[in-house]
């Protein structure tokens, strides 16, 4: 092999090796480019840019009291929410006194977070919170308000029944019901008129139903006195009923012997044995919702004024004849088949024909038939 041939071989070899190296470098550059993260970078330092986390918090948390602790929740927006956390404090009063500890709450993968406030009683508190990330960046302070609303507590209503002492006995029984939203909070006492407080009688109460009973020794206690009941979880109401408990011989001035003297008795012919309210009327003589059906027969005791009722004291807005969850006054489909779900108008799919083709939605396989187009059963095609 001469010199020219040898030089040509060396040149070809270098070109081939050079091409292979170029291909290798090119492939490596592509791989590196594919693996490059897409985080924003600082053009001067070529480093990822960390953004300040954003804390999303409702302006108010309004909770109806239910005996459970109220929860507080929100969201954090950041380039890495899983490493972010929320610092939260609560304050009350004009002096902004902190209530409870400072909470440090980790965020979930979607940026959401939630805590148990530890507060369950009615009241109002200011919430102060910030969000921070692992880069040490912290959001602006967010302020919110937590309000737990006390339940409505209507005034206590008391009815009672007096059972006179039996023959050769001086012990009579006073029983009844203290009607209140929270019967477990109720107390009932009998205060004999003109006698020492030491002679008051504390009733035995059923904390579930509000029923009470007490024994009156008519040889020791004045049979004229006051039945006093107090109830309330957050706001207290008191009912006082002046009674003159009949004793043989019957006292004058109480014709129906219900314990309420005639001059204060609005119902002076109460049937024997029926409990009465402070006005001397029993449930068979009282119509609280003025629908002409007495309380003892009224299944719907709070009929809106002016609405016609049936024999049970229920108006159309209080009835749901087909049990579909929509009252009769709003129900456009009054006979929904049992077990079928109805919409807000009281109609189930078997009662609706959305496209007006004469086939109910429950079995209509072509629910958008154009108006005027004849239809046929698919199995007949």
PyMOL commands that set and color helices and strands:
alter all, ss='L'
color gray80, all
select helices_A, chain A and resi 3-35+81-83+183-185+197-199+262-264+283-285+316-318+349-351+378-380
alter helices_A, ss='H'
color red, helices_A
select strands_A, chain A and resi 54-57+60-64+71-77+85-92+97-106+112-116+123-132+142-149+157-163+171-179+187-192+201-202+204-205+211-217+224-231+237-244
alter strands_A, ss='S'
color yellow, strands_A
deselect
rebuild
show_as cartoon
